[in-house]
Every structure is written in C-alpha cells, then in structure tokens.
Amino acid sequence: MPTGFQCAYPPCQCYVAKQGEFCSAHCRQAQASGHLEAQCQCGHPACMGRSEEDQDGSMG
C-alpha cells in the first residue's frame, strides 16, 4: 500500500509527501482551473492505464 497523502487534485491517484501537495504541475493547474477530469492526465504510473472500470479504486 502506498504511503503518504493522496495528491490534492481529486481525480489523481498519486501519493505525495505532505497533505495538500500536488504531484505535478498538471494537477496544480487543473485544480486551479476548477476542471475535474474523469481520469487524471498527470502521466504518472498511478494514473496511467486506468480504465473507467478502475475508477472505483479496485486493484485489478
């Protein structure tokens, strides 16, 4: 299980060291714009390859 805190951008599945941080400039900008994507496009492994069916957080 990942340690840390989930990225401050709600659709993102990445983990960061401190609560309220963003994993990338993409997530920071998307949050600031108020645009919530159905699937995060930050490009990190935690978010890449996730299908719509995986959005419930299940592993596999």
PyMOL Python script that loads the backbone (N, CA, C, O; Angstrom):
from pymol import cmd

cmd.read_pdbstr("""\
ATOM      1  N   MET A   1       0.849  -1.186   0.000  1.00  0.00           N
ATOM      2  CA  MET A   1       0.000   0.000   0.000  1.00  0.00           C
ATOM      3  C   MET A   1       0.888   1.241   0.000  1.00  0.00           C
ATOM      4  O   MET A   1       1.884   1.296   0.721  1.00  0.00           O
ATOM      5  N   PRO A   2       0.527   2.237  -0.811  1.00  0.00           N
ATOM      6  CA  PRO A   2       1.333   3.468  -0.850  1.00  0.00           C
ATOM      7  C   PRO A   2       1.325   4.198   0.491  1.00  0.00           C
ATOM      8  O   PRO A   2       0.371   4.108   1.264  1.00  0.00           O
ATOM      9  N   THR A   3       2.392   4.907   0.739  1.00  0.00           N
ATOM     10  CA  THR A   3       2.460   5.709   1.960  1.00  0.00           C
ATOM     11  C   THR A   3       2.395   7.178   1.589  1.00  0.00           C
ATOM     12  O   THR A   3       2.694   7.543   0.452  1.00  0.00           O
ATOM     13  N   GLY A   4       2.015   8.006   2.512  1.00  0.00           N
ATOM     14  CA  GLY A   4       1.914   9.432   2.263  1.00  0.00           C
ATOM     15  C   GLY A   4       0.469   9.854   2.127  1.00  0.00           C
ATOM     16  O   GLY A   4      -0.431   9.245   2.705  1.00  0.00           O
ATOM     17  N   PHE A   5       0.260  10.909   1.353  1.00  0.00           N
ATOM     18  CA  PHE A   5      -1.064  11.500   1.176  1.00  0.00           C
ATOM     19  C   PHE A   5      -1.412  11.514  -0.300  1.00  0.00           C
ATOM     20  O   PHE A   5      -0.530  11.648  -1.148  1.00  0.00           O
ATOM     21  N   GLN A   6      -2.682  11.378  -0.609  1.00  0.00           N
ATOM     22  CA  GLN A   6      -3.097  11.434  -1.997  1.00  0.00           C
ATOM     23  C   GLN A   6      -2.939  12.863  -2.512  1.00  0.00           C
ATOM     24  O   GLN A   6      -3.154  13.827  -1.778  1.00  0.00           O
ATOM     25  N   CYS A   7      -2.566  12.982  -3.768  1.00  0.00           N
ATOM     26  CA  CYS A   7      -2.432  14.279  -4.436  1.00  0.00           C
ATOM     27  C   CYS A   7      -3.681  15.118  -4.168  1.00  0.00           C
ATOM     28  O   CYS A   7      -4.784  14.581  -4.070  1.00  0.00           O
ATOM     29  N   ALA A   8      -3.508  16.426  -4.051  1.00  0.00           N
ATOM     30  CA  ALA A   8      -4.613  17.335  -3.739  1.00  0.00           C
ATOM     31  C   ALA A   8      -5.613  17.491  -4.885  1.00  0.00           C
ATOM     32  O   ALA A   8      -6.676  18.081  -4.691  1.00  0.00           O
ATOM     33  N   TYR A   9      -5.300  16.983  -6.056  1.00  0.00           N
ATOM     34  CA  TYR A   9      -6.243  17.008  -7.181  1.00  0.00           C
ATOM     35  C   TYR A   9      -7.103  15.753  -7.095  1.00  0.00           C
ATOM     36  O   TYR A   9      -6.586  14.655  -7.301  1.00  0.00           O
ATOM     37  N   PRO A  10      -8.387  15.873  -6.801  1.00  0.00           N
ATOM     38  CA  PRO A  10      -9.227  14.706  -6.500  1.00  0.00           C
ATOM     39  C   PRO A  10      -9.181  13.538  -7.484  1.00  0.00           C
ATOM     40  O   PRO A  10      -9.150  12.396  -7.024  1.00  0.00           O
ATOM     41  N   PRO A  11      -9.176  13.740  -8.812  1.00  0.00           N
ATOM     42  CA  PRO A  11      -9.128  12.573  -9.699  1.00  0.00           C
ATOM     43  C   PRO A  11      -7.786  11.831  -9.697  1.00  0.00           C
ATOM     44  O   PRO A  11      -7.713  10.698 -10.173  1.00  0.00           O
ATOM     45  N   CYS A  12      -6.731  12.448  -9.173  1.00  0.00           N
ATOM     46  CA  CYS A  12      -5.388  11.867  -9.213  1.00  0.00           C
ATOM     47  C   CYS A  12      -5.239  10.754  -8.182  1.00  0.00           C
ATOM     48  O   CYS A  12      -5.763  10.842  -7.072  1.00  0.00           O
ATOM     49  N   GLN A  13      -4.514   9.706  -8.569  1.00  0.00           N
ATOM     50  CA  GLN A  13      -4.272   8.563  -7.699  1.00  0.00           C
ATOM     51  C   GLN A  13      -2.850   8.524  -7.148  1.00  0.00           C
ATOM     52  O   GLN A  13      -2.476   7.558  -6.484  1.00  0.00           O
ATOM     53  N   CYS A  14      -2.057   9.553  -7.410  1.00  0.00           N
ATOM     54  CA  CYS A  14      -0.670   9.615  -6.943  1.00  0.00           C
ATOM     55  C   CYS A  14      -0.606   9.967  -5.457  1.00  0.00           C
ATOM     56  O   CYS A  14      -1.541  10.545  -4.902  1.00  0.00           O
ATOM     57  N   TYR A  15       0.503   9.611  -4.830  1.00  0.00           N
ATOM     58  CA  TYR A  15       0.739   9.948  -3.432  1.00  0.00           C
ATOM     59  C   TYR A  15       1.897  10.923  -3.325  1.00  0.00           C
ATOM     60  O   TYR A  15       2.863  10.846  -4.084  1.00  0.00           O
ATOM     61  N   VAL A  16       1.788  11.842  -2.374  1.00  0.00           N
ATOM     62  CA  VAL A  16       2.793  12.879  -2.141  1.00  0.00           C
ATOM     63  C   VAL A  16       3.217  12.852  -0.679  1.00  0.00           C
ATOM     64  O   VAL A  16       2.574  12.202   0.144  1.00  0.00           O
ATOM     65  N   ALA A  17       4.294  13.553  -0.356  1.00  0.00           N
ATOM     66  CA  ALA A  17       4.847  13.516   0.996  1.00  0.00           C
ATOM     67  C   ALA A  17       4.005  14.276   2.023  1.00  0.00           C
ATOM     68  O   ALA A  17       3.933  13.873   3.184  1.00  0.00           O
ATOM     69  N   LYS A  18       3.371  15.371   1.601  1.00  0.00           N
ATOM     70  CA  LYS A  18       2.633  16.212   2.546  1.00  0.00           C
ATOM     71  C   LYS A  18       1.193  16.399   2.095  1.00  0.00           C
ATOM     72  O   LYS A  18       0.914  16.501   0.901  1.00  0.00           O
ATOM     73  N   GLN A  19       0.292  16.441   3.051  1.00  0.00           N
ATOM     74  CA  GLN A  19      -1.113  16.657   2.751  1.00  0.00           C
ATOM     75  C   GLN A  19      -1.299  18.011   2.066  1.00  0.00           C
ATOM     76  O   GLN A  19      -0.706  19.008   2.478  1.00  0.00           O
ATOM     77  N   GLY A  20      -2.123  18.039   1.021  1.00  0.00           N
ATOM     78  CA  GLY A  20      -2.404  19.275   0.308  1.00  0.00           C
ATOM     79  C   GLY A  20      -1.453  19.575  -0.836  1.00  0.00           C
ATOM     80  O   GLY A  20      -1.635  20.571  -1.537  1.00  0.00           O
ATOM     81  N   GLU A  21      -0.432  18.730  -1.046  1.00  0.00           N
ATOM     82  CA  GLU A  21       0.505  18.928  -2.153  1.00  0.00           C
ATOM     83  C   GLU A  21      -0.048  18.306  -3.427  1.00  0.00           C
ATOM     84  O   GLU A  21      -0.941  17.460  -3.394  1.00  0.00           O
ATOM     85  N   PHE A  22       0.509  18.749  -4.552  1.00  0.00           N
ATOM     86  CA  PHE A  22       0.176  18.187  -5.856  1.00  0.00           C
ATOM     87  C   PHE A  22       1.371  17.375  -6.345  1.00  0.00           C
ATOM     88  O   PHE A  22       2.516  17.679  -6.011  1.00  0.00           O
ATOM     89  N   CYS A  23       1.098  16.346  -7.133  1.00  0.00           N
ATOM     90  CA  CYS A  23       2.184  15.508  -7.647  1.00  0.00           C
ATOM     91  C   CYS A  23       2.829  16.116  -8.881  1.00  0.00           C
ATOM     92  O   CYS A  23       3.932  15.724  -9.263  1.00  0.00           O
ATOM     93  N   SER A  24       2.147  17.077  -9.512  1.00  0.00           N
ATOM     94  CA  SER A  24       2.663  17.624 -10.760  1.00  0.00           C
ATOM     95  C   SER A  24       2.057  18.997 -11.042  1.00  0.00           C
ATOM     96  O   SER A  24       1.068  19.398 -10.430  1.00  0.00           O
ATOM     97  N   ALA A  25       2.676  19.703 -11.983  1.00  0.00           N
ATOM     98  CA  ALA A  25       2.137  20.986 -12.425  1.00  0.00           C
ATOM     99  C   ALA A  25       0.777  20.786 -13.089  1.00  0.00           C
ATOM    100  O   ALA A  25      -0.102  21.641 -12.984  1.00  0.00           O
ATOM    101  N   HIS A  26       0.607  19.658 -13.771  1.00  0.00           N
ATOM    102  CA  HIS A  26      -0.682  19.368 -14.406  1.00  0.00           C
ATOM    103  C   HIS A  26      -1.803  19.378 -13.370  1.00  0.00           C
ATOM    104  O   HIS A  26      -2.833  20.021 -13.575  1.00  0.00           O
ATOM    105  N   CYS A  27      -1.609  18.677 -12.272  1.00  0.00           N
ATOM    106  CA  CYS A  27      -2.639  18.590 -11.242  1.00  0.00           C
ATOM    107  C   CYS A  27      -2.886  19.948 -10.584  1.00  0.00           C
ATOM    108  O   CYS A  27      -4.031  20.307 -10.309  1.00  0.00           O
ATOM    109  N   ARG A  28      -1.833  20.687 -10.337  1.00  0.00           N
ATOM    110  CA  ARG A  28      -1.965  22.023  -9.745  1.00  0.00           C
ATOM    111  C   ARG A  28      -2.793  22.933 -10.671  1.00  0.00           C
ATOM    112  O   ARG A  28      -3.693  23.634 -10.211  1.00  0.00           O
ATOM    113  N   GLN A  29      -2.489  22.916 -11.948  1.00  0.00           N
ATOM    114  CA  GLN A  29      -3.195  23.766 -12.908  1.00  0.00           C
ATOM    115  C   GLN A  29      -4.643  23.318 -13.104  1.00  0.00           C
ATOM    116  O   GLN A  29      -5.541  24.155 -13.205  1.00  0.00           O
ATOM    117  N   ALA A  30      -4.873  22.018 -13.158  1.00  0.00           N
ATOM    118  CA  ALA A  30      -6.234  21.509 -13.327  1.00  0.00           C
ATOM    119  C   ALA A  30      -7.101  21.883 -12.128  1.00  0.00           C
ATOM    120  O   ALA A  30      -8.259  22.266 -12.293  1.00  0.00           O
ATOM    121  N   GLN A  31      -6.549  21.774 -10.931  1.00  0.00           N
ATOM    122  CA  GLN A  31      -7.292  22.143  -9.720  1.00  0.00           C
ATOM    123  C   GLN A  31      -7.585  23.637  -9.723  1.00  0.00           C
ATOM    124  O   GLN A  31      -8.698  24.045  -9.390  1.00  0.00           O
ATOM    125  N   ALA A  32      -6.614  24.456 -10.091  1.00  0.00           N
ATOM    126  CA  ALA A  32      -6.789  25.909 -10.112  1.00  0.00           C
ATOM    127  C   ALA A  32      -7.848  26.331 -11.132  1.00  0.00           C
ATOM    128  O   ALA A  32      -8.557  27.315 -10.925  1.00  0.00           O
ATOM    129  N   SER A  33      -7.951  25.585 -12.229  1.00  0.00           N
ATOM    130  CA  SER A  33      -8.929  25.917 -13.268  1.00  0.00           C
ATOM    131  C   SER A  33     -10.332  25.465 -12.889  1.00  0.00           C
ATOM    132  O   SER A  33     -11.315  25.904 -13.485  1.00  0.00           O
ATOM    133  N   GLY A  34     -10.420  24.592 -11.901  1.00  0.00           N
ATOM    134  CA  GLY A  34     -11.720  24.069 -11.494  1.00  0.00           C
ATOM    135  C   GLY A  34     -12.204  22.936 -12.378  1.00  0.00           C
ATOM    136  O   GLY A  34     -13.346  22.494 -12.252  1.00  0.00           O
ATOM    137  N   HIS A  35     -11.345  22.459 -13.274  1.00  0.00           N
ATOM    138  CA  HIS A  35     -11.709  21.374 -14.197  1.00  0.00           C
ATOM    139  C   HIS A  35     -11.342  20.034 -13.572  1.00  0.00           C
ATOM    140  O   HIS A  35     -10.165  19.750 -13.351  1.00  0.00           O
ATOM    141  N   LEU A  36     -12.345  19.212 -13.289  1.00  0.00           N
ATOM    142  CA  LEU A  36     -12.094  17.875 -12.760  1.00  0.00           C
ATOM    143  C   LEU A  36     -12.233  16.863 -13.889  1.00  0.00           C
ATOM    144  O   LEU A  36     -13.321  16.668 -14.431  1.00  0.00           O
ATOM    145  N   GLU A  37     -11.137  16.231 -14.233  1.00  0.00           N
ATOM    146  CA  GLU A  37     -11.125  15.225 -15.296  1.00  0.00           C
ATOM    147  C   GLU A  37     -11.719  13.920 -14.772  1.00  0.00           C
ATOM    148  O   GLU A  37     -11.650  13.632 -13.577  1.00  0.00           O
ATOM    149  N   ALA A  38     -12.298  13.138 -15.672  1.00  0.00           N
ATOM    150  CA  ALA A  38     -12.800  11.819 -15.298  1.00  0.00           C
ATOM    151  C   ALA A  38     -11.624  10.904 -14.955  1.00  0.00           C
ATOM    152  O   ALA A  38     -11.725  10.062 -14.063  1.00  0.00           O
ATOM    153  N   GLN A  39     -10.517  11.073 -15.666  1.00  0.00           N
ATOM    154  CA  GLN A  39      -9.304  10.300 -15.421  1.00  0.00           C
ATOM    155  C   GLN A  39      -8.131  11.271 -15.447  1.00  0.00           C
ATOM    156  O   GLN A  39      -7.944  11.985 -16.432  1.00  0.00           O
ATOM    157  N   CYS A  40      -7.349  11.306 -14.395  1.00  0.00           N
ATOM    158  CA  CYS A  40      -6.227  12.232 -14.290  1.00  0.00           C
ATOM    159  C   CYS A  40      -5.233  12.004 -15.433  1.00  0.00           C
ATOM    160  O   CYS A  40      -4.955  10.865 -15.810  1.00  0.00           O
ATOM    161  N   GLN A  41      -4.712  13.088 -15.969  1.00  0.00           N
ATOM    162  CA  GLN A  41      -3.766  13.040 -17.090  1.00  0.00           C
ATOM    163  C   GLN A  41      -2.370  13.507 -16.687  1.00  0.00           C
ATOM    164  O   GLN A  41      -1.650  14.072 -17.510  1.00  0.00           O
ATOM    165  N   CYS A  42      -1.975  13.278 -15.421  1.00  0.00           N
ATOM    166  CA  CYS A  42      -0.663  13.739 -14.964  1.00  0.00           C
ATOM    167  C   CYS A  42       0.488  12.963 -15.604  1.00  0.00           C
ATOM    168  O   CYS A  42       1.613  13.459 -15.663  1.00  0.00           O
ATOM    169  N   GLY A  43       0.214  11.756 -16.078  1.00  0.00           N
ATOM    170  CA  GLY A  43       1.235  10.960 -16.740  1.00  0.00           C
ATOM    171  C   GLY A  43       2.033  10.050 -15.822  1.00  0.00           C
ATOM    172  O   GLY A  43       2.904   9.323 -16.301  1.00  0.00           O
ATOM    173  N   HIS A  44       1.772  10.062 -14.532  1.00  0.00           N
ATOM    174  CA  HIS A  44       2.478   9.187 -13.598  1.00  0.00           C
ATOM    175  C   HIS A  44       1.884   7.779 -13.618  1.00  0.00           C
ATOM    176  O   HIS A  44       0.712   7.614 -13.958  1.00  0.00           O
ATOM    177  N   PRO A  45       2.667   6.765 -13.260  1.00  0.00           N
ATOM    178  CA  PRO A  45       2.205   5.379 -13.324  1.00  0.00           C
ATOM    179  C   PRO A  45       0.904   5.106 -12.562  1.00  0.00           C
ATOM    180  O   PRO A  45       0.106   4.278 -13.001  1.00  0.00           O
ATOM    181  N   ALA A  46       0.676   5.771 -11.450  1.00  0.00           N
ATOM    182  CA  ALA A  46      -0.544   5.523 -10.670  1.00  0.00           C
ATOM    183  C   ALA A  46      -1.800   5.895 -11.444  1.00  0.00           C
ATOM    184  O   ALA A  46      -2.870   5.341 -11.191  1.00  0.00           O
ATOM    185  N   CYS A  47      -1.683   6.819 -12.374  1.00  0.00           N
ATOM    186  CA  CYS A  47      -2.845   7.282 -13.132  1.00  0.00           C
ATOM    187  C   CYS A  47      -2.885   6.749 -14.563  1.00  0.00           C
ATOM    188  O   CYS A  47      -3.946   6.744 -15.186  1.00  0.00           O
ATOM    189  N   MET A  48      -1.774   6.310 -15.081  1.00  0.00           N
ATOM    190  CA  MET A  48      -1.729   5.815 -16.456  1.00  0.00           C
ATOM    191  C   MET A  48      -2.354   4.436 -16.548  1.00  0.00           C
ATOM    192  O   MET A  48      -2.156   3.593 -15.673  1.00  0.00           O
ATOM    193  N   GLY A  49      -3.093   4.218 -17.593  1.00  0.00           N
ATOM    194  CA  GLY A  49      -3.649   2.899 -17.839  1.00  0.00           C
ATOM    195  C   GLY A  49      -4.874   2.565 -17.020  1.00  0.00           C
ATOM    196  O   GLY A  49      -5.346   1.429 -17.060  1.00  0.00           O
ATOM    197  N   ARG A  50      -5.401   3.516 -16.283  1.00  0.00           N
ATOM    198  CA  ARG A  50      -6.608   3.250 -15.511  1.00  0.00           C
ATOM    199  C   ARG A  50      -7.809   3.413 -16.413  1.00  0.00           C
ATOM    200  O   ARG A  50      -7.993   4.464 -17.026  1.00  0.00           O
ATOM    201  N   SER A  51      -8.620   2.388 -16.499  1.00  0.00           N
ATOM    202  CA  SER A  51      -9.832   2.469 -17.305  1.00  0.00           C
ATOM    203  C   SER A  51     -10.968   3.002 -16.454  1.00  0.00           C
ATOM    204  O   SER A  51     -10.835   3.128 -15.237  1.00  0.00           O
ATOM    205  N   GLU A  52     -12.080   3.313 -17.092  1.00  0.00           N
ATOM    206  CA  GLU A  52     -13.243   3.807 -16.361  1.00  0.00           C
ATOM    207  C   GLU A  52     -13.684   2.810 -15.300  1.00  0.00           C
ATOM    208  O   GLU A  52     -14.151   3.211 -14.234  1.00  0.00           O
ATOM    209  N   GLU A  53     -13.542   1.509 -15.578  1.00  0.00           N
ATOM    210  CA  GLU A  53     -13.948   0.483 -14.628  1.00  0.00           C
ATOM    211  C   GLU A  53     -13.084   0.506 -13.372  1.00  0.00           C
ATOM    212  O   GLU A  53     -13.533   0.089 -12.305  1.00  0.00           O
ATOM    213  N   ASP A  54     -11.839   0.993 -13.491  1.00  0.00           N
ATOM    214  CA  ASP A  54     -10.921   1.029 -12.358  1.00  0.00           C
ATOM    215  C   ASP A  54     -11.116   2.245 -11.475  1.00  0.00           C
ATOM    216  O   ASP A  54     -10.448   2.356 -10.447  1.00  0.00           O
ATOM    217  N   GLN A  55     -11.989   3.146 -11.827  1.00  0.00           N
ATOM    218  CA  GLN A  55     -12.149   4.393 -11.091  1.00  0.00           C
ATOM    219  C   GLN A  55     -12.672   4.176  -9.671  1.00  0.00           C
ATOM    220  O   GLN A  55     -12.615   5.094  -8.853  1.00  0.00           O
ATOM    221  N   ASP A  56     -13.179   2.984  -9.360  1.00  0.00           N
ATOM    222  CA  ASP A  56     -13.672   2.722  -8.006  1.00  0.00           C
ATOM    223  C   ASP A  56     -12.552   2.408  -7.025  1.00  0.00           C
ATOM    224  O   ASP A  56     -12.805   2.197  -5.839  1.00  0.00           O
ATOM    225  N   GLY A  57     -11.317   2.376  -7.512  1.00  0.00           N
ATOM    226  CA  GLY A  57     -10.165   2.155  -6.643  1.00  0.00           C
ATOM    227  C   GLY A  57      -9.783   0.696  -6.483  1.00  0.00           C
ATOM    228  O   GLY A  57      -8.866   0.379  -5.726  1.00  0.00           O
ATOM    229  N   SER A  58     -10.477  -0.207  -7.190  1.00  0.00           N
ATOM    230  CA  SER A  58     -10.154  -1.624  -7.063  1.00  0.00           C
ATOM    231  C   SER A  58      -8.799  -1.914  -7.708  1.00  0.00           C
ATOM    232  O   SER A  58      -8.373  -1.212  -8.626  1.00  0.00           O
ATOM    233  N   MET A  59      -8.146  -2.934  -7.228  1.00  0.00           N
ATOM    234  CA  MET A  59      -6.824  -3.300  -7.712  1.00  0.00           C
ATOM    235  C   MET A  59      -6.936  -4.533  -8.624  1.00  0.00           C
ATOM    236  O   MET A  59      -6.716  -5.653  -8.161  1.00  0.00           O
ATOM    237  N   GLY A  60      -7.263  -4.355  -9.877  1.00  0.00           N
ATOM    238  CA  GLY A  60      -7.253  -5.492 -10.765  1.00  0.00           C
ATOM    239  C   GLY A  60      -8.492  -5.819 -11.360  1.00  0.00           C
ATOM    240  O   GLY A  60      -8.573  -6.775 -12.131  1.00  0.00           O
TER     241      GLY A  60
END
""", "prot")
cmd.dss("prot")
cmd.show_as("cartoon", "prot")
cmd.util.cbc("prot")
cmd.orient("prot")
